[in-house]
Structures are given as structure tokens and as C-alpha cells.
Amino acid sequence: MRRRYDTLNVSFLSLIEQIVKRCERSHTPLSFCGEDAGRPVEAICLAAIGLRALSMRPASIGPVKSLLRRVDLGELRQVIHEARDRGEQSVRPSVMAYLRDRPSACA
């Protein structure tokens, strides 16, 4: 199943971003929980589009927190939006290139 479904699919992230904005406007708490929230790359993308509460297994907290501290979420949000504007199906390749180009993010 994982091969056919990518959390970093542009359509899925756009939907989540719309939900985040609506929840912000109505002051409704929102969190994302599950396996994808505990994957560092997925977690930083979710944070970049505005999610501030991620629920994950305790073992995932360290790696996610470490990567979150090393990336600029504003820059990453721009990478995500540019990938969407180019018509890419997934932001994963662009995000991975962004992380590779920043030694501090991969340290």
C-alpha cells in the first residue's frame, strides 16, 4: 500500500493545508496523528503547511524534533508551494533536494 500512496502528494497536502487554514480561522484545535506524523520528512512538511500538533510514537519524537530544529519552515513551505505550482504529483523529490542542499538539515 505504501508504494501507491504518498503522504507528500500535492493534492493531499493542499487538502490538509486548507483544513489547517479553516481551523485557524475558527480557532479550532487540529492535530495529525498516525504513522506519517512520526516520519521526520513527512512531519516537517506537515509543520511547514501549518500543523502544530503531531501525535506519534515516543520513539519518533527525537528524530522529528531534531529535523524540525534544523529546517526553516518558511523556506520549506515555499519549496512545497513551488512544487505544487510546477504541477508535480509529490513534493517528496523537491523536499529531499532542499534537505540535501542544506548540510545543517542533514547533520
ABEGO torsion letter per residue (X at the ends): XAAABBAABAAAAAAAAAAAAAAAAAGBBBBBBEAAAABAAAAAAAAAAGBABBBBBAAAAAAAAAAAAABBAAAAAAAAAAAAAAGBABAAAAAAAAAAABAAAAX
